[in-house]
Amino acid sequence: MAKRDYIKTKNAEKSTWSGTFKTKIATQGATLGMTAGEITAAQTQAQDIINSVVAIDAAITTKEAAVNAATTKITAAEKLIRATVKRIKTHPAYTPSIGEDLGIVGDENSTDPATSQSELTGKKDPSGWRIDFNLKGFFDGVNIYKSKGTGLPYVFLALDTSNPYIDTVDIGVGASYYAFYVLNNIEVGQKSNLVVI
């Protein structure tokens, strides 16, 4: 029976394997006829793998933090702009042509609230679990429901009016989420897909 590659596929496992190899080659290398220089070179190569895995993990963490920070700023700025635009559209001097010029008139939307279905995606967030959704430039928000585990009932979690929703409470294996769109304070459309942790 063929054996699997001794160097693991996942970076965390590669790092662990490299640490063991680096330690053991110091004693086994001489038995196998390796010179001191060859042993040192092999240990350096193993340490290179360990250091590189650490660098990759740090880069991923930094990227996620940067993306989250930028997304938070975008969301905050959009809320302020929407408030400004709402005030603009109620001004006596406002005209549709001004709105078109400013780009604050939405395209015609053929969305059918009765048949629309939110599409959720989920991923780990530094502070919990991130649930992403799209309001399609039409809906006011989503009602998010959560079950804390397989077989447990779903309960209303939150109305969220801007993407994403971050759940920081009772995150456990088997927890799942679904959502319904909200329009004019009324839950509409079809139940979304499930996001399962």
N, C-alpha and C positions, 0 to 999 in steps of 0.2 A: 504494500500500500504506500502510495506517495506521501511524503511528509510536507507539511506546510512550510512556507518560508520562515526561517528562524528570526528574521527581523520583522517585527510586528508592523501592521498597517497603520493603526491609529497612533498619532503623535505622542499621546500620554504613555502608551505602552512602549513606544520606541525609546522614550526618555528613560523609563524604568529599566528596559533591557540594556540600554547603553551604560547605565550606572553599574549594573551587575557586571557587564563585560569589562568595564574599565577597572573594577576592583579585582576581578578574578584573573585577568590577563597578567597582572603584576606577579602573581605566583605561578600560574600555569605556563606563562610565556617562556620562561627559562627551561622548563621541562621539555617544551616543544622546540627547543633550539633557537628561540628568538634572541637577538642581541638586546642589550639594554636600550639602544637607540630605537630599535623596532618596537619594543614594548612601549616606550614613551610615545612614539608616533601613533600607535594604536589607541593608547589612552587619550591622546589629544583629539583624535578623530571621534572617539566616543563622546568626549566632552563637547565637541563641536555640535553633535546632534542634540545633546542636552541643552546647551545654550540657545540653539536655534529654536527649539520647541518653546522655551521660555519667551524668546523674542516674538514668536508667532502669537502666543497667548496674550502677551502684553499689547501687541498691535490690534488684535481682535477686540480686546477690552476697550482700548482707546478709541477705536472706530465706533463701537457701539455707543460709548459715552458721547462722542462728538455728534453722531446722528441723532441721538435722543435730545441733546441740548439744542441742536439746530431745529429739530421738529417742534420742540416746545416754543422756541422763538417764533417760528412760522405760524403756529396756532394762535399765539398771543397777538401777533401782528394782524392776522386775518380778522380776529374778533374786533380789534380797534378799527380796522378799515371798514368792516361791515357796519359798525356803529356810525362812522362818518358818512358812509354812503346812504344809510337810512335817513340821516339828517338832511343830506343834500337833496334827496328825492322828495322831501316835504317842503323844500324852500319854494316860495312863490315864483322865483325866477327860473326854476328848473324846467327844462323841456326835454322831450325824448331825444332830440338831436344832441343836446349837451350830454345826455346819458350815453349815447352811442359814441360820442367823441371821447368820453372818459373810459369807455369800455365797461360800464356798469349796468348794461342791459343784457340779460341772459338770452341765450338762444332759445328758440321754441323747443319745448320739451314734450315728447310723446310718451313719457313714463306713465304707466298705468299703476296707480297706488294699490289697487286690489290684487294684482298679480305679481308685484315686485317682491324680490327676495334678496335680502342682504347676504353678501358673501363675506364670511369671517375668515381671518387667518390668525394664527397665534404663534408667539415665540417667546422665549425666555427673555426677561428684562432684569437688569441689575436689582430692581426693587420688587420684582414679583413676576407676573405673567402678563404679557402685552397682547391685547386683542385689537386687531386692526379691522376697520370697516370702511365703506365708501358710501357717502350720502348722495352721490350722483348729482350733486348740485341742485337737488330737488327736495329731499326729505329734511326734516328739522333735527332728527336724531335717531337713535336706536334704543330700544329697551333691551337690556342684556339680562339673561337668565343664567343661573349657574346651579349645577349639581356638584356636591362635594365628593361624590364617589359613585362607583357603579351601583345601580339599584336605588340610590337615594333620590328623593324628589328634587325637581327644579324649583328654585325660588327666584323672585325678582331681585336683581342685584343693583341695577342703576339705569337711569336714563342718561345717555351720553350724547352731547350735541356736537362734539368734535373728536376726530380720530387722533390718537388711539385711546382705548380705555386700558388703564393699568390696574390689575387686581393684585393687591398686596396682602390679602387676608386669607388664611387657611388654604394655602396652596399645597395640594397633595396629589399623589399619583391617582389617576382615575377621575379627577375633577373634569367637568366639561361645561361648555357654554353654547348657547344659541341666542339669537336676537330677532326682533321684529322692528321694522321701520316705524317711525313716529312722524305724523304729519298733522299740524294744527292740534297738538296735544292728544291725538287719537292714534292708537296702535293700528297699523294697516299692513296689508300685504301678507306674504307667506313666511312661514318659519324658515330661518336661515339654516345653512349647514351646521353641523356640530363641530366644535373645536375641542378635542380631547387632549388632556395632558398625559 
